[in-house]
Each structure stands twice: as C-alpha cells, then as structure tokens.
Amino acid sequence: MEKSKEVFAVSERLVIRKFGMQDVQSFYQYRSNPDIARFQSWENYTIEDAESFVGRQLESSPDQPGRWFQYAVALAASDQIIGDCAIHTIGAEPRIVELGFTLAPEHQGKGYMHEALCALLDYVFGTLNKHKLIAFSDVRNTKSIHVLERLGMRREGHLLENYMSKGHWIDEYQYAILQSEWLTMRR
Ligand SMILES: CC(C)(COP(=O)(O)OP(=O)(O)OC[C@H]1O[C@@H](n2cnc3c(N)ncnc32)[C@H](O)[C@@H]1OP(=O)(O)O)[C@@H](O)C(=O)NCCC(=O)NCCS
C-alpha cells in the first residue's frame, strides 16, 4: 500500500494521518455497518458516499473555523486504516474543538481508540494549542462513554432531547477537558 504523506501524530501501534483514496473501501466497510451507524447521524451509507467523503478530505485541511476535519487512524505496521477521529473547530470560538470517533468492529476491544485519542489530544493541545475539547455522546452509547471517561474527560451536562437522530429526539451527555487538565495529566 502506498504510504500517505501527511502524518499528524503517531503512537506505539498507530499513525494518525490524512485520508487517501486508498482508504475508501475500508472506510466504506465500517461506515456502512448498521452497528457502527447505530448512534451516528448517517444510515444506509453507500460506496459513493464514501468516495465523495474521502475525496472532500483530500481538499481539506485541519483547524478551519466552523468545519470538521477527519483524521484517518491507521496501523503503523501496514498503514491500513482501522477507523477515524474527527475534530470540529467551533466557528464562534475556534480555541474550542469538538471530537468524534469511529473504529471498525474487528479492531474494537484492543485499546486502539484510546491510544489514537491520546496521540490526537497531544496534537490538539500541543501542536494546535487549543483551550478546550468537548464531545457529545448519545446517553445509550456506553462504549463511547467509556472511551471519553478513560481519557479523563468530565461529564459537564445531560442535554435532554438535544439531537434528532433517525426520527427520534436523543438525550446526549456533553463531556469536556481543558488544555491545562490534559497537560497536567500527561506530565
Ligand atoms: C466508540 C468506539 C470507538 C469504542 O471502541 P472500543 O474498542 O471499545 O475502544 P478502544 O479501542 O479504546 O478499546 C477499549 C477497550 O479495549 C480493551 N483493551 C484491550 N486491550 C487493551 C489495551 N492494550 N489498552 C487499552 N484497552 C485495551 C479495554 O478494556 C476496553 O474495553 P472495555 O470498554 O470493555 O473496558 C466503538 O464502539 C465505535 O466505533 N462505535 C461506533 C461509533 C460511535 O458510536 N462513536 C462515538 C461517537 S461520539
């Protein structure tokens, strides 16, 4: 597999890098899985959706106020994509960013997302110098809640019927961590 050039962060087992067109098939495989989509905004994801999503990523760069940027999570040994994480730079306050993440089912339960997010948060608070990172999770999404709490993120709110998903209003938890808290924890 051709190695992608733009790498944002690395960890023991993983590389956090820009998407490339070589990732389309693997990205499509997990995004189109109904278990993966259960607590997410999309459903019936097609290969055409995946191609146009990855195509847009090629033209995008991180940290644009008001926009999401999707980072590919790949195995360091093979450069094979196993998931992704995304950062939304809030338009009204670009020093605050929002986090999202997904891992292919066959790679879950091995600590990959925790490892990827530790590297990503080092990049967000170190390289990008952000003040605060927030995340929203469907209150039923226990795996996502575990990931956020394992990172040391604090539950700052329970937002009632905050999000319309697949025809239903969904309660969400809001989580957050400050730059100062992350840097203290990593020392
Ligand atoms: C949310 C999601 C990424 C969590 O995946 P995950 O595999 O549970 O998370 P991690 O990769 O961090 O792995 C953690 C698990 O691996 C286990 N593990 C095994 N080996 C490990 C290791 N070497 N290091 C750390 N943890 C390890 C941990 O005990 C933990 O299991 P537990 O939660 O049962 O205690 C995944 O469920 C997903 O993609 N869901 C669909 C998308 C989604 O809903 N995203 C959230 C939107 S906010």
The ligand as a Gaussian input file, in Angstrom:
#p B3LYP/6-31G(d) Opt

LIG

0 1
 C      -16.838000       4.083000      20.453000
 C      -15.852000       3.051000      19.945000
 C      -14.743000       3.721000      19.110000
 C      -15.217000       2.317000      21.139000
 O      -14.371000       1.264000      20.691000
 P      -13.534000       0.394000      21.763000
 O      -12.812000      -0.658000      21.017000
 O      -14.439000      -0.004000      22.892000
 O      -12.469000       1.456000      22.343000
 P      -10.899000       1.244000      22.478000
 O      -10.309000       0.925000      21.145000
 O      -10.381000       2.408000      23.210000
 O      -10.782000      -0.095000      23.333000
 C      -11.152000      -0.088000      24.688000
 C      -11.491000      -1.499000      25.088000
 O      -10.403000      -2.361000      24.771000
 C       -9.956000      -3.041000      25.975000
 N       -8.494000      -3.252000      25.789000
 C       -7.954000      -4.417000      25.366000
 N       -6.634000      -4.269000      25.209000
 C       -6.314000      -3.012000      25.569000
 C       -5.102000      -2.276000      25.617000
 N       -3.922000      -2.819000      25.244000
 N       -5.135000      -0.984000      26.021000
 C       -6.306000      -0.420000      26.386000
 N       -7.504000      -1.060000      26.347000
 C       -7.499000      -2.356000      25.926000
 C      -10.364000      -2.131000      27.111000
 O      -10.521000      -2.826000      28.320000
 C      -11.702000      -1.592000      26.587000
 O      -12.743000      -2.495000      26.803000
 P      -13.966000      -2.095000      27.819000
 O      -14.577000      -0.789000      27.332000
 O      -14.877000      -3.278000      27.708000
 O      -13.305000      -1.938000      29.145000
 C      -16.583000       1.980000      19.053000
 O      -17.538000       1.319000      19.830000
 C      -17.255000       2.576000      17.834000
 O      -16.617000       2.865000      16.812000
 N      -18.601000       2.787000      17.897000
 C      -19.358000       3.279000      16.753000
 C      -19.107000       4.742000      16.502000
 C      -19.533000       5.604000      17.689000
 O      -20.600000       5.397000      18.251000
 N      -18.705000       6.602000      18.016000
 C      -18.934000       7.501000      19.124000
 C      -19.374000       8.821000      18.656000
 S      -19.101000      10.057000      19.917000

